[in-house]
Amino acid sequence: MYTQNTTTLPEKDLVFQILVETKRVAGEYATAVTEANCQNVRQMFTSLLNDTLQIQGEIYQLMSQQGWYQPPSPAMRHEIANQIQQHQQELQQTNQFIQQRVSTSNTGPMMYSAPQSQPQNFGASANNYRM
């Protein structure tokens, strides 16, 4: 007689693994929604994404109630304000760059020249995000 040696994860680890996989699936569905060319397929993936996000939220609530999932501390208000300001500056620079190129292309051949302002280090605060 063949006996199967199975090891079961503790309930906490099993539920955590389900949460991780649910998050991964939600990311895959989000990608599928943005890549879908057919409206019916897009609606199907949107529905699947919404259902998956609902399930993920329920799993998170269960884990939180059991004390199994401790979310990271929230970002400080000033960190968020700094990030918003940095992205607004980047958006303004991008819009200026586009406007310069559009006006240049209307007057003759478009030649690329490096922006006159000093480049900013946009990746310096990437570690400030917590998810």
Backbone bond lengths (Angstrom), bond angles and torsions (degrees), N, CA, C in turn:
res aa  C-N    CA-C-N  psi(-1)  N-CA   C-N-CA  omega(-1)  CA-C   N-CA-C  phi
1 M - - - 1.432 - - 1.533 108.92 -
2 Y 1.329 115.60 134.72 1.464 122.28 -178.66 1.512 109.28 -91.08
3 T 1.320 115.99 125.54 1.455 119.51 175.41 1.509 108.40 -111.00
4 Q 1.266 114.56 134.06 1.460 120.43 -178.19 1.521 109.18 -93.49
5 N 1.324 115.47 126.85 1.453 120.73 178.82 1.527 107.51 -88.01
6 T 1.292 115.99 102.55 1.463 119.81 179.93 1.518 109.34 -111.97
7 T 1.284 113.86 139.31 1.448 120.31 175.53 1.515 106.84 -115.25
8 T 1.302 116.08 125.97 1.454 118.66 178.90 1.520 109.32 -102.13
9 L 1.289 113.16 142.96 1.457 119.48 176.99 1.512 109.45 -75.62
10 P 1.308 117.19 149.64 1.465 118.13 171.26 1.533 109.35 -59.36
11 E 1.312 115.42 153.84 1.467 120.48 -175.65 1.529 111.80 -54.27
12 K 1.310 117.58 -42.40 1.467 121.85 -179.60 1.528 110.52 -59.38
13 D 1.334 117.71 -46.93 1.462 121.46 -179.15 1.520 111.77 -67.54
14 L 1.304 117.02 -37.37 1.453 121.53 178.67 1.528 110.70 -64.50
15 V 1.319 117.08 -46.59 1.464 121.13 -179.99 1.526 110.01 -65.84
16 F 1.343 117.30 -38.84 1.460 120.16 177.56 1.531 110.35 -62.49
17 Q 1.326 117.82 -41.29 1.461 120.87 178.62 1.528 110.94 -64.44
18 I 1.322 117.09 -38.25 1.465 120.70 176.10 1.523 109.92 -63.40
19 L 1.339 117.52 -41.51 1.464 121.02 177.80 1.527 110.71 -60.92
20 V 1.313 116.94 -45.44 1.467 121.18 179.78 1.528 110.63 -60.42
21 E 1.303 116.93 -45.45 1.471 120.69 -179.58 1.524 111.30 -67.45
22 T 1.309 117.30 -35.94 1.464 120.80 177.98 1.523 109.81 -64.28
23 K 1.324 117.45 -41.11 1.464 121.04 176.30 1.528 110.82 -62.86
24 R 1.323 116.57 -42.17 1.463 120.52 179.58 1.527 110.45 -62.65
25 V 1.309 116.39 -45.57 1.466 120.93 179.86 1.524 110.31 -62.13
26 A 1.334 117.48 -40.94 1.467 120.87 178.27 1.529 109.91 -59.63
27 G 1.316 117.38 -41.06 1.462 120.77 177.27 1.518 112.12 -63.46
28 E 1.324 116.44 -39.92 1.463 120.63 178.25 1.531 110.61 -65.53
29 Y 1.331 116.54 -42.17 1.465 119.63 178.15 1.522 111.15 -65.23
30 A 1.332 117.41 -38.64 1.466 120.27 178.47 1.522 110.26 -61.94
31 T 1.321 116.70 -41.20 1.463 120.45 176.82 1.522 110.30 -64.01
32 A 1.318 116.83 -43.19 1.461 120.66 -179.76 1.528 111.07 -61.89
33 V 1.339 117.00 -39.82 1.469 120.21 178.31 1.516 110.27 -60.54
34 T 1.325 116.85 -45.71 1.464 119.73 -176.05 1.520 112.43 -72.80
35 E 1.325 117.25 -20.28 1.467 121.01 -178.89 1.528 112.91 -97.27
36 A 1.317 117.45 -12.00 1.466 120.63 -175.21 1.526 111.06 -66.32
37 N 1.316 115.30 133.95 1.454 121.96 -179.14 1.529 111.25 -97.72
38 C 1.301 116.42 -26.48 1.464 122.99 -178.03 1.535 109.15 -98.41
39 Q 1.328 117.00 131.70 1.466 120.98 -177.06 1.523 111.84 -60.38
40 N 1.338 118.84 -38.79 1.466 120.78 179.65 1.524 111.31 -65.10
41 V 1.321 117.17 -40.48 1.465 121.38 178.26 1.522 109.30 -67.15
42 R 1.315 116.17 -41.25 1.471 120.36 178.80 1.529 110.25 -61.00
43 Q 1.318 117.64 -44.33 1.463 121.01 178.45 1.524 111.42 -63.57
44 M 1.333 117.23 -38.42 1.458 120.57 179.02 1.525 110.45 -63.14
45 F 1.345 116.72 -47.37 1.458 119.72 179.60 1.528 111.59 -67.05
46 T 1.313 117.36 -34.15 1.463 120.30 176.79 1.523 110.08 -63.57
47 S 1.315 116.33 -42.82 1.464 120.88 177.97 1.532 110.63 -63.74
48 L 1.334 116.67 -44.51 1.460 120.18 177.86 1.529 111.23 -62.51
49 L 1.329 116.69 -40.44 1.465 120.89 177.98 1.527 110.36 -62.08
50 N 1.325 116.97 -46.95 1.465 120.29 179.80 1.527 111.76 -61.12
51 D 1.331 116.75 -42.78 1.464 120.51 177.72 1.526 111.05 -63.00
52 T 1.323 116.13 -41.84 1.465 120.84 -179.50 1.520 110.78 -66.14
53 L 1.332 117.14 -40.46 1.461 120.09 177.67 1.526 110.90 -65.17
54 Q 1.316 117.33 -36.38 1.462 121.00 176.60 1.527 110.16 -62.75
55 I 1.336 116.53 -46.35 1.469 121.36 179.23 1.527 110.31 -63.13
56 Q 1.336 116.33 -43.06 1.468 120.63 179.37 1.512 110.53 -59.38
57 G 1.332 116.86 -42.21 1.461 120.65 178.70 1.519 112.47 -63.69
58 E 1.318 116.13 -38.67 1.464 120.23 178.64 1.526 111.11 -68.09
59 I 1.329 116.85 -40.33 1.465 120.23 177.60 1.526 109.88 -64.07
60 Y 1.330 116.14 -43.94 1.468 120.03 178.36 1.527 110.57 -59.34
61 Q 1.333 117.34 -45.95 1.470 120.67 -179.90 1.522 110.89 -59.72
62 L 1.331 117.09 -42.84 1.458 121.49 178.51 1.531 110.35 -60.45
63 M 1.335 115.58 -47.26 1.464 119.53 -179.24 1.521 111.38 -65.62
64 S 1.301 116.75 -38.69 1.459 121.08 179.62 1.529 110.78 -65.31
65 Q 1.325 116.41 -42.58 1.468 120.79 179.26 1.530 111.66 -63.98
66 Q 1.330 115.67 -33.48 1.463 120.24 -179.95 1.529 112.34 -82.41
67 G 1.348 116.36 -7.94 1.460 120.25 -176.86 1.513 112.53 77.69
68 W 1.336 117.16 20.47 1.467 122.13 -176.95 1.518 112.86 -91.63
69 Y 1.301 118.03 -12.47 1.465 120.28 -175.13 1.513 108.63 -135.44
70 Q 1.285 115.94 114.94 1.455 121.10 177.81 1.526 108.44 -107.77
71 P 1.321 117.82 110.43 1.463 119.59 -179.87 1.525 109.91 -67.65
72 P 1.332 116.64 155.45 1.465 119.05 176.91 1.524 110.23 -64.27
73 S 1.306 115.26 158.10 1.460 118.73 179.15 1.526 108.83 -62.91
74 P 1.317 116.99 144.66 1.466 119.27 -178.51 1.526 111.21 -66.73
75 A 1.313 114.69 150.84 1.459 119.90 177.61 1.519 109.22 -66.52
76 M 1.305 115.57 146.82 1.455 119.65 178.03 1.519 109.84 -73.04
77 R 1.318 114.34 148.52 1.462 121.20 -176.78 1.526 111.67 -55.04
78 H 1.328 118.24 -40.43 1.468 120.18 -178.27 1.530 111.50 -69.12
79 E 1.330 117.22 -31.49 1.468 119.73 176.42 1.530 110.22 -64.28
80 I 1.320 115.84 -42.49 1.462 120.85 179.30 1.524 110.26 -64.85
81 A 1.337 116.18 -44.26 1.471 120.61 179.59 1.532 110.56 -61.71
82 N 1.336 117.51 -40.38 1.469 120.71 177.52 1.519 111.58 -63.18
83 Q 1.322 117.16 -41.98 1.459 120.78 179.44 1.526 110.96 -64.99
84 I 1.318 116.93 -42.14 1.465 120.86 178.54 1.524 110.03 -61.75
85 Q 1.325 116.45 -46.20 1.463 120.51 179.91 1.526 110.84 -62.05
86 Q 1.308 117.18 -42.21 1.469 121.09 179.75 1.532 110.82 -62.62
87 H 1.308 116.99 -43.56 1.465 120.19 179.99 1.526 111.83 -70.24
88 Q 1.318 117.59 -33.15 1.465 120.09 175.85 1.522 110.44 -65.77
89 Q 1.331 117.22 -39.77 1.462 120.93 177.01 1.533 110.57 -64.41
90 E 1.313 116.33 -41.53 1.463 120.49 178.03 1.522 110.56 -63.13
91 L 1.317 117.45 -41.93 1.463 121.72 178.10 1.520 110.61 -62.69
92 Q 1.336 117.23 -43.11 1.456 121.15 178.93 1.534 110.53 -62.48
93 Q 1.313 117.09 -43.99 1.462 120.75 178.55 1.527 111.12 -63.56
94 T 1.314 117.00 -39.56 1.460 121.00 178.69 1.525 110.54 -64.78
95 N 1.336 116.70 -44.02 1.461 120.39 178.15 1.520 111.59 -63.08
96 Q 1.323 117.29 -40.90 1.467 120.63 177.15 1.526 110.75 -62.99
97 F 1.312 116.32 -42.53 1.459 121.23 179.11 1.532 110.36 -60.69
98 I 1.323 116.30 -45.29 1.469 120.78 -179.77 1.523 109.97 -63.68
99 Q 1.331 117.28 -45.09 1.463 120.76 -179.76 1.524 111.20 -61.46
100 Q 1.318 117.10 -39.95 1.464 120.56 177.98 1.521 110.62 -63.15
101 R 1.312 116.42 -42.37 1.470 120.17 -178.14 1.520 111.71 -70.68
102 V 1.334 116.71 -36.01 1.461 120.32 179.21 1.522 109.42 -67.26
103 S 1.326 116.94 -44.64 1.457 119.26 -179.32 1.524 111.08 -68.92
104 T 1.320 118.24 -32.86 1.460 121.96 177.66 1.528 110.76 -69.94
105 S 1.324 117.03 -38.15 1.469 119.70 -177.51 1.527 111.52 -70.77
106 N 1.323 117.85 -23.43 1.463 120.38 178.60 1.524 112.42 -77.21
107 T 1.331 118.08 -18.00 1.465 121.07 -176.29 1.522 112.98 -102.99
108 G 1.279 119.55 -7.61 1.458 120.84 -179.58 1.514 110.91 162.52
109 P 1.329 116.01 -167.27 1.463 118.54 -178.66 1.526 110.84 -62.53
110 M 1.314 115.71 142.94 1.453 120.79 -176.86 1.521 109.56 -86.49
111 M 1.295 115.71 123.33 1.450 121.72 177.67 1.517 107.23 -114.98
112 Y 1.321 116.76 133.69 1.451 119.93 -179.79 1.520 109.52 -83.23
113 S 1.303 115.51 132.74 1.460 120.49 170.73 1.514 107.38 -135.51
114 A 1.294 117.00 145.70 1.460 121.83 -177.35 1.515 109.66 -63.91
115 P 1.315 118.12 144.61 1.457 121.25 176.67 1.525 110.56 -57.65
116 Q 1.322 116.14 147.90 1.456 121.51 -175.94 1.527 112.28 -77.79
117 S 1.318 118.12 -25.30 1.457 119.67 -177.54 1.524 110.37 -78.38
118 Q 1.311 115.83 160.76 1.453 121.82 178.74 1.526 109.04 -71.32
119 P 1.335 118.42 137.65 1.464 119.66 178.27 1.523 110.56 -67.92
120 Q 1.320 115.10 146.77 1.454 120.45 178.44 1.505 109.01 -100.79
121 N 1.298 116.23 154.57 1.457 121.58 177.40 1.524 108.31 -92.87
122 F 1.338 116.24 88.95 1.459 120.61 -175.01 1.516 112.67 -74.46
123 G 1.320 118.53 -21.92 1.462 120.54 -177.27 1.511 113.74 -88.09
124 A 1.308 118.75 -1.94 1.457 121.29 -173.93 1.516 112.78 -63.22
125 S 1.325 118.42 -31.64 1.450 119.72 -176.33 1.513 112.32 -107.98
126 A 1.321 118.04 21.72 1.471 120.89 -178.93 1.521 111.60 -62.94
127 N 1.320 118.49 -26.55 1.454 120.73 -178.67 1.521 112.99 -77.73
128 N 1.335 118.13 -4.60 1.457 121.28 179.97 1.513 112.36 -76.57
129 Y 1.318 118.06 -15.28 1.464 120.63 -178.70 1.513 109.96 -81.27
130 R 1.313 114.98 138.52 1.464 120.07 178.41 1.521 107.24 -128.47
131 M 1.303 116.37 132.21 1.465 120.26 178.03 1.488 110.10 -131.84
